[in-house]
Amino acid sequence: MESLKKIIPLMLLGVICIAIYFWPKHNIEYLVHTEGTTKMHRMLYQKHQWECRR
């Protein structure tokens, strides 16, 4: 029982460390990707509007 009490917090700590280590990378890549695509869409949309105005 005592050994379990020692192992569980260590396991939780390990899981949290792994989550913190992997999660931000995934989030940053996702944010960069969505940000990039929205900028591209906005540029294409503005170009389209500008061509229509002429």
N, C-alpha and C positions, 0 to 999 in steps of 0.2 A: 504493500500500500504506500509506504513512504517513497519507494523508488518511483512509483507512478506520479506522485505529487511533484517529484523533481523533473521527470521526463516531460510531462504535459506542458508546463510553461516554456521549456526549451523548444518543444515542437511548435508551439504557438509563435514563439519568437522567430523561429526559422521560417515559418509560413509567412509571417508579416514581413520579414526581411526580403523574402523572395517576391512577395507582392509589390513592395515598395520599389524593389530593384527593376522588376519587369514592367510594372504598370505605367510609370511616367513615359518611358520610351514609346510604348504603344499609343498613349494619349497624344504625345508630341507629334508622332508620325501622322496620326489621325487628324489632329488639328491642322498641321501643315498641309496635308492633302486636301482637306475640305476648304481651307483658306485659299489655297492655290486654285482650286476648281472654281470657287465663287468669284475670285478676281478675274479669272479667264472668262467666265460667263458674263460678268459685268462689262468687261472690255468689249466682248463680242456684241453685247446688247447695245452699248453706247455707239459702237461702230455702225450697227444696223440702224439705229435711230438717226445718226448723223447722215447716213446715205439716204434715208427716207426723206429727210428735211430738204436736201439739195434740190 
